[in-house]
Amino acid sequence: HGPGIGSRAYSADPEGVSAYALAPARGYSDAGLLPVLKHFPGQGDTTGDTHYVLAAGPSIDELRATDLIPFRRITRRVDVGVMVGHSTVPGHSDLPSSQSRPTVNGLLIEGMGFDGLIVSDALGMAASAAPTQGDALVGFIQAGGHLGIVGPGGSVAGRRALRPALAAP
């Protein structure tokens, strides 16, 4: 129930979150929709609201003991996407998670074996930490993400930044 999440969190208990999130994920999936879990690797206990500041989340050890449990359980039971948030993981990466290859590729893809759709949180948020949404989009794609969410003005900046980044060897 940290800053920016508040009452949107199902619970502080990983078992409760797993149970509460699994039911609607199965329902959406059964209806032919792709549910998206958020905010990887965890947003419930950060130092601030990532809409406004770059916030630190729990350490990697704390995440493994709490926040990552529901992601692991649900991604193994239902076909889902995962939205990556912008908080940092102290001792793991100083970059926002959405820009961090150790977090997106290392922790989510390689560490958890996740092979589904990876979406960013809004790249126009203050915590994306890039000078422009285009830079944030490039960082997200380079980290291993698939679909970057940009806000007003971000689509043009995103295209301008992403095209040369993709063309580079």
PyMOL commands that set and color helices and strands:
alter all, ss='L'
color gray80, all
select helices_A, chain A and resi 6-8+14-30+60-65+68-75+97-99+101-111+126-128+133-143+154-167
alter helices_A, ss='H'
color red, helices_A
select strands_A, chain A and resi 36-40+81-84+118-122+147-149
alter strands_A, ss='S'
color yellow, strands_A
deselect
rebuild
show_as cartoon
